[in-house]
Amino acid sequence: MKWIAAKDGLPNASERVLLFTPYQIFGDDHACVGNKESITTCTARINGKLVPIFTHWMPLPPKPEQHS
């Protein structure tokens, strides 16, 4: 899987995806799980300018198989 730039397209509204931020919003972590709304509404003031937090996203991998 490859990262998709938010400027190149967004996931479906109900799809949960892995999100990437180049900013240290979450400390040393630069990724979290979110959705299209997270990409379009989450912003931060960086160097005095309001910018989108998440710049890239990718689909989540499938859930692992459960063996009984």
Secondary structure by P-SEA (a helix, b strand, c coil): cbbbbcccccccccbbbbbbbcccccccccbbbbcaaaaacccccccccccccccccccccccccccc
